Amino acid sequence: MADTPDLPPADSGASPVPADAPASGRKRPKPGERRIQILQALAAMLQEPGAERVTTAALAARLGLSEAALYRHFASKAQMYEGLIEFIESSLFGLVQQIADREPDGTRAAARMVAVLLQFGERNPGMVRVMVGDALVTEHARLIARMNQFFDRLESQCRQVLRAAAEAAGSPTPTVDAQLRAAALIALAQGRLQRYARSDFRRLPTEQLDATLALIAR
């Protein structure tokens, strides 16, 4: 299985440059690089205990920037969260499509889709606070709606491969079977991610995962 991607840590690159640094100072980031640094710092802050809500003032201080400098790269804090959601979507749905294309057994394919989701969350704990909605509670409602759509889309992908598996097995009700199993798998994934966040990332979402998936996706 392909490795799940993770967002590099905020300190894995050039050191942040204050917005008012002189031209003779440190080298300024390339176009787009500062946006990535901001998202890296936001994700890193979200994985700290009790960090469901990150203020732009704290984020700016973390980067050694002014809040005005943040808003030169993002129109709002909601747009920063959208950047994290876009990373989640692009990372995971690329892997999910690979699984759908390469795994002929629909039951195994659905289980692997859930597994890569939970592996991604385990490697990117700050993203989990976004995925379960904790970091979005005080933000724009469209962000929570977008994460809900993410899980709906993943459930749809699972449903498609499970329906094919049910048909191949001769089920008289392949659509119903697929709907029930896909819903159970996504509920499992969401519950595991919620537990991971609530435990301050101590209870790993992949804990005894193979055995659990074997009970549901069979």
C-alpha positions in Angstrom: 0.0 0.0 0.0 1.3 3.5 -0.8 2.4 5.5 2.1 -0.1 8.1 3.2 1.3 11.7 2.8 1.8 14.1 5.6 2.3 17.8 5.8 6.0 18.5 6.5 6.6 20.1 10.0 6.6 23.8 10.2 10.3 23.9 11.0 11.4 21.7 8.1 12.5 24.4 5.7 13.7 28.0 5.7 13.3 29.8 8.9 10.4 32.3 8.9 11.3 35.8 7.8 9.7 38.7 9.6 7.6 40.8 7.2 9.7 43.8 7.7 13.1 42.1 7.3 15.6 44.2 5.3 16.6 43.1 1.8 20.1 42.3 3.2 18.7 40.0 5.8 17.6 36.4 5.4 16.5 35.2 2.0 12.8 35.7 1.5 10.6 32.7 0.7 9.7 31.9 -2.9 6.2 32.7 -4.1 3.8 30.3 -2.5 6.4 29.1 0.1 5.1 31.4 2.8 1.5 30.1 2.3 2.9 26.6 2.9 4.8 27.7 6.0 1.6 29.2 7.4 -0.4 26.0 6.9 2.5 23.9 8.4 2.5 26.1 11.5 -1.3 26.0 11.8 -1.3 22.2 11.5 1.5 22.0 14.1 -0.4 24.2 16.5 -3.6 22.2 16.2 -1.9 19.0 17.4 -0.9 20.6 20.7 -3.0 19.7 23.7 -6.1 21.9 24.0 -5.4 23.6 20.8 -8.9 23.2 19.2 -8.9 26.9 18.6 -5.9 28.8 17.2 -5.9 32.6 17.0 -4.3 34.5 14.1 -2.3 36.4 16.7 -0.8 33.2 18.1 -0.2 31.8 14.6 1.5 35.1 13.5 3.7 35.0 16.7 4.6 31.4 16.0 5.9 32.4 12.5 7.5 35.7 13.6 5.1 37.6 11.4 2.5 40.3 11.9 -1.2 39.4 11.5 -1.3 41.8 8.6 1.4 39.6 6.9 -0.8 36.5 7.3 -3.6 38.3 5.5 -1.4 39.1 2.6 -1.4 35.4 1.9 -4.9 34.4 3.1 -8.0 36.6 2.9 -9.3 35.1 6.2 -8.6 32.4 8.8 -11.3 30.3 7.1 -9.3 30.4 4.0 -6.3 28.9 5.9 -8.5 26.1 7.1 -9.7 25.6 3.5 -6.0 25.1 2.6 -5.7 22.3 5.1 -8.9 20.7 3.9 -7.7 20.9 0.3 -4.5 19.1 1.4 -6.6 16.4 3.1 -8.8 15.9 0.1 -6.1 15.8 -2.5 -3.9 13.5 -0.5 -6.5 11.0 0.4 -8.7 10.8 -2.6 -5.7 10.2 -4.8 -4.9 7.2 -2.7 -8.5 6.1 -2.6 -8.8 6.1 -6.4 -5.6 4.1 -6.7 -7.0 1.5 -4.4 -10.3 1.4 -6.4 -8.4 1.0 -9.7 -5.9 -1.6 -8.4 -7.7 -3.8 -5.9 -10.0 -6.3 -7.6 -11.6 -7.4 -4.4 -14.2 -4.8 -3.4 -14.3 -5.9 0.3 -10.5 -5.5 0.6 -10.6 -2.3 -1.3 -13.1 -0.7 1.1 -11.1 -1.8 4.1 -7.9 -0.4 2.6 -9.7 3.0 1.9 -10.6 3.2 5.6 -7.1 2.1 6.6 -5.3 4.9 4.6 -7.7 7.5 6.1 -6.8 6.4 9.6 -3.1 6.1 8.8 -3.1 9.6 7.4 -4.8 10.9 10.5 -2.3 9.1 12.7 0.6 10.8 10.8 -1.1 14.2 10.8 -2.7 14.7 14.2 -3.3 18.4 13.6 -5.4 17.6 10.6 -7.5 15.3 12.7 -8.8 18.3 14.6 -10.0 19.6 11.3 -11.4 16.3 10.1 -13.5 15.8 13.2 -14.6 19.4 13.2 -13.1 20.5 16.6 -11.0 23.2 15.0 -13.9 24.4 12.8 -16.6 25.0 15.5 -16.1 28.7 15.7 -15.3 29.1 12.0 -17.5 29.5 8.9 -20.2 26.8 8.6 -19.1 26.0 5.0 -15.9 24.5 6.4 -17.8 21.9 8.5 -20.1 21.3 5.5 -17.0 20.6 3.3 -15.6 18.1 5.8 -19.0 16.4 5.9 -18.9 16.2 2.1 -15.5 14.6 2.4 -16.8 11.8 4.5 -19.9 11.4 2.3 -17.6 11.1 -0.8 -15.5 8.5 0.9 -18.6 6.6 1.9 -19.7 6.7 -1.7 -16.4 5.3 -2.9 -16.6 2.5 -0.4 -20.2 1.8 -1.4 -19.3 1.4 -5.0 -16.6 -1.2 -4.5 -18.7 -3.0 -1.9 -21.6 -3.2 -4.2 -19.4 -4.9 -6.8 -18.2 -7.3 -4.2 -21.8 -8.1 -3.1 -22.8 -8.7 -6.7 -19.8 -11.0 -7.3 -20.8 -13.0 -4.1 -24.4 -13.4 -5.5 -26.1 -11.3 -2.9 -29.8 -10.8 -3.7 -29.6 -7.2 -2.3 -26.2 -5.9 -3.3 -27.1 -2.2 -3.0 -28.5 -2.5 0.5 -25.6 -4.6 1.6 -23.1 -2.1 0.2 -24.9 0.8 1.9 -24.9 -0.8 5.3 -21.3 -1.9 5.2 -20.0 1.4 3.8 -21.9 3.3 6.5 -20.5 1.1 9.2 -16.9 1.5 7.9 -17.2 5.3 7.8 -18.8 5.4 11.2 -15.8 3.3 12.5 -13.3 5.7 10.9 -15.0 8.8 12.3 -15.2 7.3 15.7 -11.5 6.3 15.7 -10.5 9.8 14.6 -12.7 11.4 17.3 -11.2 9.2 20.0 -7.7 10.1 18.7 -8.4 13.8 19.1 -10.2 13.4 22.4 -7.3 11.5 23.9 -4.8 14.2 22.9 -3.5 11.8 20.3 -2.7 9.0 22.7 -5.2 6.4 21.4 -4.0 5.6 17.9 -6.7 5.3 15.3 -5.0 2.2 13.8 -5.0 0.3 17.1 -6.1 -3.3 16.3 -7.4 -2.0 13.0 -6.9 -5.2 10.9 -9.0 -7.2 13.4 -11.7 -4.6 13.6 -12.0 -4.2 9.8 -12.2 -8.0 9.4 -15.3 -8.0 11.6 -17.0 -5.3 9.5 -15.7 -5.7 5.9 -16.2 -9.4 5.3 
